[in-house]
Amino acid sequence: MAAAPDEPAGLLSADLARLAGLHGVATSYRPAPDRAVQVPASAVTAALAALGVDASGPDAVRAALAARERELRERLLPPTVVRWAGAEPPAALTGLPAGTRLRVRTEDGEDRETDADAGLPPGVHRLTATAPDGRTGEAWLVVAPDRLPAPPGRSYGLLVQLYSLLSRRSWGMGDLADLAELAGWAGRTAGAGFVQVNPLHAAVPGTPTDPSPYRPSSRRFPDPVHLRVEDVPESAYVADRERLSGLLERAARLRAAVLDKGALIDRDAVWELKREALELVLAVPLGPGRQAAYDAFRADHGQALDDHATWCALAEVHGPDWYTWPTELRDPRSAATARARAELAGRVDFHARLAWLTDGQLRAAQRAAREAGMPVGIVHDLAVGVHPAGADAWAQQDVFAAGMSIGAPPDAFNARGQDWSLPPWRPDRLAATGYAPYRELLRALFRYAGALRIDHVMGLFRLWWVPEGSPPTEGTYVRYDADAMLAVLALEAGRAGAVVIGEDLGTVEPGVRETLQRRGVFGTSVLWFERDWEGDGRPLPPERWRADCLATATTHDLPPTAARLTGDHVGLRDRLGLLTRPAAEERVEATADAAEWLALLGSLGLLDSPAAGPPGSDEEEEIRAVHRFLARTPARLVGVWLPDGAGDRRPQNLPGTWDEYPNWRLPLADGEGRPVPLEDLLASPRLRGLLDVLRQPPPPAG
């Protein structure tokens, strides 16, 4: 959007800067403590426009500023008020005019008079204030526990991308039955406390499907591609057994292609087979008990499930990008959409039942984990956003910021910034609804999660908005009400008894980690990044690590530990043309980094037999030593990247690549790249030896 006519391009007037501040739109940011960067006026104007504020010129800015100041001056209450259990009443209540009467309608439907100091049950209630001068105001009142649940004691667990974990029974990619098998084995045999998986959100259909689990169609509903078809009870009663047997034979060939012939995981081919099989399975009538359970699921999820299933049915007819649909169908509340929903009732029911079946197998996996003795169970992953053409973006258009995308500003690792092509939620609309979309999303995930990992947890505080058509460098931060976001998270996690882990890697705004820790949200600490950055820059000794975190050696976006130790990751990036410096320099730095860590491990007595050669000379022992180190830290949760138990050297995702690298399509493999099925992996002496390190952690130093 062009700058105001009488302002220099890119410069912000004082009025525009003030207007932006009143709407939570940043006019500058700090990529480093000693450096401030002003954002362009075009980014500020575009962000305000996405929030429904006209700042297209000086007159519009002055009018919008006057309107906002008048609104803030005259209103009795903000849209949402937070009350933390045991804390002093919030300023929004104590600052009301003397004599103001407060009335609350609780989420259970009870009406009561109250005051700023009165206790209320946890929940999201409706608050009405009536001032002595007759003014009234309404707000959502979020009453939340002081902290989120903590894990019961210390435990370790496994981290895995579920699609990569094929068994000899899965249909070409890992599924929910494989997850239940892994959890049952890890809990009973290996003493693990949790299994963390990638996001299992519903993907945007179509060929080819975007393989990234972090760009889903819907975050609220899971993807039926993860179903084990044979575990659906109605599959035993399919009438056309010959056709179903033929599909099973094709699934076996697909599985063999991946496990035995070096093929990549083909999610589209897997879904084509499963969809055809599920058409047969869902033609079988439900028994009375199962029908009652399905009806209850539909009632529990209400309009959200109807919308999701309707979008899926419409996508079958008009394609998966709702922006290309007939105009009248782009509105989920239009009369045309209601007619289409009725005309496609059979397909809507099909997709609603798929959501129910997938939810059931997800809950079965969590039950298997808890029955195996896991104190936490399955840790699910919440992606930071959704695909702009998907079901959530269609159904919730009123709470998404049109014309905006989430990303990241330029930093030391990416001078051009990042655009993730995910539309952000509007903070004003969230507040106006009492954070209903967010609450319902969390409640749906906590149905089957023992814990929840939140990708880019800093997004609870602010997100970098990139205007459509602009480069990421020309974006700006938009602030969210972190107190309300955390209160809703604490409320729903507390009701579920679930732990929450925030992915807080990279550049984090000052005070964010402290606020998250105060509320009981765990952080994420990755060994290779844990250095004394404020001191000598050397590896951080174990006793100086934080306790309230998930400590790991690597993640899905980083090289496996074997690759890090041997420097194989440098060679991979060199072959793909991703290095910004000469390969020799990168190798020298990578070797020195690994050597420095191994020296610390050796000095702590964590290497049984330090190798005489360079890093990676005794790969298995060095990987075990890395995990002995993690066990030596005070971290309450310690994670083992499951491919480290097989010696896999390939990252599951290589940021900065698209077609150059098979992101999100690699089966778990050994050090030679040979796929390892679940059954062989769990019988592997290498994996068992690695997990034994964490079952019997070393005593604290000293």
N, C-alpha and C positions, 0 to 999 in steps of 0.2 A: 504494500500500500504506500502511496507517495507521502512524503513529508508535507506538513502544512505549508501553504504557499508562501507565507511571510517568515518562515523559519529556515535557517540553513539546513540542507539535507543532512539527516542523521542526528541533529541536535535536538534536545528536549527542552521545551519551555518549562518555566517554573510551574505553571498550571498543569501541564501534562504530567510532569513528574509527581506532583501532589495527587492528581487523580489516579495515577497508576498505583501509588502507595496505598491509597484508600481501598483499592480493589486487589491488593496483594500481588501486583505485577512489579517485578524488579526493574529498575532503571540502570543498574550496574551489578556486577558480581565480582568476587575475588577468587581467581584461580589459584592464588597463593596468598598467604597472610600479608605479604608486603606489596601486593599488586592488585589494583582495582581496574576493571574494564567496564566502560560504559557501553550499554547495548544500544543499537540504533533505534531511533524514534519509530521507524517503520515496524519493528518487532513489538514495541510497546503498544502502538496503535492497533496492530493486528490482534494482539492478545486481548486488549480491551474490547475490540469488536466481537471476538469469540465469546466474551463474557456478557454480550448484549449492551455494551457501552459505546456510544458513538463519539469517537475522538478524531473525526476526519478533518477537522479544521479548528482554528482558534475559537470561533463562536461555539462550535459543538463541544469543545473541551470545557469552555467556561460554563456552558449550560449543564453539562454532565457533572462537573465539579460542584456546582451549586446544588444540584439535585441530590448528589451523594452526601454532601455535608448536611443538608436539611434532613435527609433520611436518618442519618446517624444521630443527629441532634434531637429529633422528635420521637424516635422509637423507644419504647420501654424495654424491649428485650431483643437480643440478636436471634437469628433463626434457630440456633441450637445452643443450648447451655449444658455444660459438663459439671457434674458433681461427683468427685472422687470420694469413695468411702473413707471415713475417718479424717478427711481434710476439712479445712475451713471452707465456709460457703464461698462460691465464686463471686467475683466482683460484679458480675451481671445481676446478681440478686442483692448483694449488700449495698449496691449503688442505687437501688430503686428509691423513689421519693418516700419519705416517711409516711406511714399509714397505708402504703400499697397493700392490697389484699392479693394473696396467691391461692390459686386453686389448681389441683392436679387431677388429671384423669390418667390413672395408671394403665399400663399396657394390658392389664387384666380386666380393664373396664370399670375399676372402682373410682368413684369421685370423692375427693377429700379436700378440705381446707388445709393449708400448710403455711409454713413460714420459711425463711432462709435457713434457719438452723435445724429444721425438722428432718428426721431421717426418713428415707424412702427405700423401698426394696430395689434391688438392681433391676435395670430395665431401661426402656426408652418410653418415656411418658410424655403426655401433653400438658404443658404448663400455661396457665392464663394469669396475667397480672392486671389488676384494675387499680389505677392511681386515684388519689383523692379528687383530682380535677376531672375525673371521668374518662381519661384516656385508658385504652386497653391495649394489651399486647399479648401475643401468643408465641410460644417457642416449644421446640422439642427439648426435653430434659433427659440427658443421658446420665444415669446413675450407674457407676462402674466400680468394681473392686479396685483396691489400691494398686495391686500388682497382678500380673498374669501368673498362671500356674508354673511351678518349677518342676523339673524332672525329679523323680524320686531317687536321689542318690546319683552316683556317677556311673556312666555306662559308655560303651563303645558300640558302634554300629557300622553298617555297610552302606556305601553310596553307589548307586547304579542307574544307568539309563535303561529303563525297562525294555524298550524295543530291542536293545542290543543283547538281552539275556534270553537267547533261544534255548528251549529244551527240545528233546526228541519227540515232544507231543505238540509243540506250538506250531502255528501255521505260517512260518516264515518270519516271524518277529516275536519278541517276548510278549507275554500276555499276563492277565491277572492270576491265572492259575499258577504260572511260573513264579509270580511274586509271592503267592501264598506258600509255595514249596520252599522258596528261598528263606522266607521268614520263619517257617516251621523248623527248617534245618538250623538256621543261624541262632535261633533262640535256644533250642534244645541241645544242639551239639557244640556250638561255638560260644554260647553264653552271651550272645549279642543282645543289645537292648533296643535296637531300632534298625530299620532299613529305610533309607531315603531314596526317593525316585524323582525323575524328571516330571514336569507338569503333564498331567494326563487329561488336560482339557480337550474339549471337542475341537477338531481341526476343521478348517474350511474345506468342503468336499471339492472334487474336481481332479482332473488329470492334466499335469502333475499337481499333486497336493504339495503345499509348502511343508517340507519335512520338519521345520523348526517347531518344537513344542512351545516356543515362547511367542508365537504369533497365532493364537487360537481364534476360532470363530466365537467360542463361548468359554468363559472361565467358570461359569456356574455349573455347567453340565459336562460330564465326562465323555470321552470318545469311545464309542462302541467297538472301534477296531481292537481294543484291548480285551474284548470278551473272549473267553474260552467257550466256543459254541457247544461243545459236548457237555459242558457243565450246566447248561440251561435245562431245567427239568423237562420241558416240553420236547426237547430234541429226541428223547426216547420214544416219542409217539408220532414222529413224522411218518406220514403215509408213504411217501415216495422214497423208500429206503435206497433204491438203486441210484437215484439222482444224488442223494446225500452221500452215499458211498463214493460216487464219482468225484464229488467235491473234496472229500477227505483224501482221496488219492492225489488230486491236483495239489492239495495243501502239502502233502508229503513231498511231492516233487519240488514245490517252492522252498520248503524247509531244507531239502537236500542240496538245492542249488546254492543256498547261503552257507550251510555248514560244511559241505563237501566239495563244492566247485568254485568257491571264491566269489560268488555273486554278492552284490550289495543288497541290503534290506530294501525291498520294494513295497512300501506301505500301500501304494495304490493297488498292486496285485493282491496283497493280503486282504484289503478291504473288499475288492471285487468278489473274492471267493466267500468271505464271511457274510457279505450282504446277501449274496445269493442263497447261502445256507440259512441265514436268519429269516429270509422270506418264507422258507419252508417251515422253519421252527415256529415262527409267529403265526402261521396259519392254524396251528394246533390250539384249540380253545383252552383257556385257563380253567383250572379247577376252582371250586368255590373259595377256598382259602387263598389261593394265589390271586384270584380276581379281587378279593377284598384287599389284599396287600397292595395291588397295583392301583386300585381306586383310592386308597389312602395316600399313596405316593403322589398321585395327580392332584388330590385335594391339598396336600401339604405344599406343593410347589406352585399350584394355582396358575395365575396369569403368566408367570415367567416360563413355566414349562410349556404352556399352550403357545406362547410366542416362539420359543425355541423350536418346537416341533413344527409349527407353521412355517417358519423360515426354512427349515430343512425340506419340507414338502414343496414349498415354492421354488427352492433352489433346484429341485429335480426337474421342474418345468421350465424355469426361466434362467437357470445358470446360477453360480454361486456368488455373483457380485450384484448386490441389490440395487446399486446405483444404475445398473443397466435394465432393471425391470420396468414394466409399464409404470408410468408415473403414479397412478392411483394405488399401486401395490407397494410403493416405497414407504407408505405411512402404515405402521402396524395397526392403527386405530381407524383406518378408513372403512367405509361401507364395502368397498371393493375387496379389501383384505378379509373382512368378515365373510363375504360371499365365497371367496376362494377357500377360506378355512373350512367352510361347510362342504363345498364341492370336493375338497381333498381330505375329507374326514378320515378316510381309511389310511392315507399316507401320514396324516398328522398323528393318528393313533400308533402307527408303526414306529415312528420316531420317538414318541413319548414312551413306548414300551422299551425301546432300546436304551433310553436314558435310565429307566427303572432297572432293567437287567444289569446294566453296567454298574449302577449304584449298588446293587445287591452283591455283585462279585467284589467290588471295592470293600464293602463292609465285611465280606467273608475273609478277605485277605487280612484285614485288621484283626478280626477275631482269631484267625490262625496265628497271628503274631503274638497276641496277648495270651492265648492258650499255650503257646510255646515258652511262656515265661518272660516275654519282653515287657519291660516296664513302660516303654513308650509305644513301640509298634511301628506302624508305617508313617514316615514323614513325607507328606505331600508338598508339592512345590507350587506356589502361586505366581504365575507370570505377571509382569508389570502392566500389561495391557492386552488389547485384543485387536484382531485384524479389522481394518476399517470397513471391509466389505462383508463381515461376518454377522452372525445372528445377534450377538449382544449389541453391536453398533447399530443394527437395524431396530431392535426392540427398545433400546434405551436412548434414542436420538436426543431426547430432551435433557439428558445429563452428560452428553459428550460435547466437547468443544469443537464445533464445525470448523474445518479449514486448518486444523492444528495437528501436529504430530509430536510425540514424545521423543526426546533425544538427549544429547549431552553436549555441553559446550566444548570448545577446544581445550586440550590439556597437554601435558608433557608427552602423553602416549599417542595422541591423535590431534594433530594441529588443525585438522579440518572439522573437528567436532563429529557428532554422530546424529543420524536421523533414523529412528527405529520404525517409522511408519506405523505407529500405534496412536490412535486418537486418545487424548487425555479426558478424564472426567472433569467437569466444571465444578470447582469448589463451592460456588454459590448455589448451584442446584443440589449438590449433595447436602449442604447445610439446610436448605429449604425443605428437603424430604426427610430430615432427621437421619440422613445417611442410609436410607432404606436400601438402595442398590448394593452398597458395601456390606451392610448387615446381612442381607440375604445371601450374598456371595459367600461370606465367611461361614454362615450357618450351614450352607450346602456342603462346603468342603469339610467342615468339622463333623459331619455325619459319619465319615469314614477315616478321618485322620487322627492319629495319635499325637502328631505334631504337625506344624505347618512352617515351611520355609517361605519367606516372602522375598522374592527377587527384588533387588534395588529398593531395599526398605527405606532408603532416604526419600523415596517418593511419597511417604506419608507426611513429609514436611514441605517439600517443594519438588517441582518437575520443570525440566527445560522444555519449553514449548517452541516448536519450529513452525513458522507460518508456511502454509502450502505454497510451493514454488520458490521458497527461499532456501539458501544453503544453511546448514546447522550453525554456522558462525553468526547468522543473523536471527538468532532466537533470543529468548529471555526466560528467566525463572518466573514461575507463578506459584505463589505460596498456598498451601492447604492448611486447614486448622488441625495442626498435629495433635493438639490436646483432644479434640473430638475423634480424630482417626484412631488414636491410641485408646481412648475410652471405649469406643465400639469394639476394638480388637480385644481389649481386656474383658469386656462383658461377654462376648461370644466365646472366647477361649476359656474363660472361667466356667461358663455353662457346660462346655464340652470336656473340661479337665485336660485341655491340650496345651502343650508347650509351643512356643513360637520362636523361630530362629530367623533373624534378619540377615540378609546378605548385604553387608555394609563394607564391601571392599572398595578400594579406590579412594578418590577424593570425597571427603565427607565434611559437610558444613560444621563449624565449631559448635559444640554443645549437643549435637544430635546423638552421638554414641552415649553420652552421659544421660540424656533423657530416656533413651531406649533402655539402658541398664536400670535406671531408676524404676521403670515400669515393669521390668522383668522380661523384656524382649532380649533373647540371647543374640550375640553377634557371631560373626564368622571370621576365623583366623586361619590363614593358609601359611604353612611353614615358610615358603620361599619369600613371603612378603614381610615376615615378622623380624624386623631389624630395629636397632636403636636409632631411629631416624632423627631424633633430637640430640643424639650424642655422637658416638664414633661411627655409627652406621653399621656396626658389626651385628651378626646374628643375635637375636634376643635370647638370653638364657631361659631355660624353662620356667624358673621360678618367677620370672617377670611377665609371663603371659597372663592374660585375664582369665578369670574362672568362668564367667557367665558367657560361654561361647561354645560353638562347635569348632573344634580344632581338627584340621585336615592337612594332608600333604599336597593335595591338588583338587581341581574341580573339573567339570566337563569342558570348560573353556581353556584349560591349561594342559600342558603336556603331562602324561602319566609320569610317575616318579622314575621309572626306568629310563625314559627318554630324557628327563631332566638330568639325571646322574651321568648319562653317557654323552649328552650333547646332541642326541639324535634330533631334538626339536629344532636346533639351528639348521641342520642339514635339510629338514623338511621345508622350513620357511625359505631357505635359500633356493631350493629347487622350484618353489612356487613364485619366486620373485618378490617376496614380501619383506625382505630385509631393507633397512634404510641406511645401513653401514656395510662396509666390506665384510664378507663372511668370515674372514680370518679374525677380524676384531671381535665379531660376535662370539666366535668359538672360544677365543681367549677369555672373554668376560664370563661366558657360561661355565667354562672349566674352573675358573677361579672362584665363581660363586658356589659351585658344588663342592669344591675342595675346602672352602672356608667352613661350610656346614659340616662336612665330614670330619674336619679337624675338631670342631666343637663336640660332635658326637663321640669321637675318640677320647677327648679329654674328660668327658663325663663317664667313660667306661661303658658306653652303650654299643660299641662295635665289638663283637666277640673276637674277631680276628681282623684287625685293620689291614686292608689290602696294601701290598707294596706298590702297586701300579697306580695309574690315574683313576679318578672317579669312575665308577661303573665296572671296575675290574672284578669285584665280587658283588655283582648286582643284587642278588637275593639277600645277602647279609646286610648290605647297605640299606635296602628298603626296610628290612626288619629294624635296623638301627634308627631309621627315621621315625618309625612308629613307636619304638621304645622312648624316643625323645617326646613324642606327643603324649605318651602315657605319663611321662615325668612332669608335664605341665599340670597346673591346677584345673585345666578345662573340664567342665562337668560333662561334656559330650565330646567324644573323639570319633572321627569318621575315617573309615578305610575305603578308598576308591577301589571298588571290586576288581577292575582290570589290573590293579597293582598286584593282586593275588595270582594273576596269570602271566604277568610280565609284558602285558600289552604296552606298546610304545606309541600308539597312535591316539591323538586327541579325538574325542567325539565331535568336537566343534572347533574349527580354526577361524577365529574372528578375522574379518577382512577378506574372506573368500566366499565365493558362491558356487559356480560350476567347477572351479579349479580343484576343489577338495570335496570328498563325499560326506559333508557335514550331516550328522544325525542319521546316517545310514550304515554305520559300521557295526558288525556283530562283535561281541567281546571275543578277544583273540589272545594267543600267546605271543611271545617275543618275536616269533617268526611271521606273525600275521595270520596264523592258522586259527580259524574259529574254534572256540571251545564251548561245547554245549553245557548247559546247566549241570547235568548229571556228572560229567567228567570234571567240571570245575570244582564241585563240592567234594569230590573224592581226591582232589589234588593235594599231594603232600606240601606243595609250595604254598597254597592258600592256607592250609591248616597250620603250617609253620608260622605264617605271618599272623594269623589270628591268635595263636598261642601267646604271642608277644603281648597282646592286649588283655588276654585272660589272666595273665600273671605279670602285671606291670612292675617295673623296677621300683625299689624303695626310693623315697625322696632323697635328693642329694644331701650329703652332709650327715 
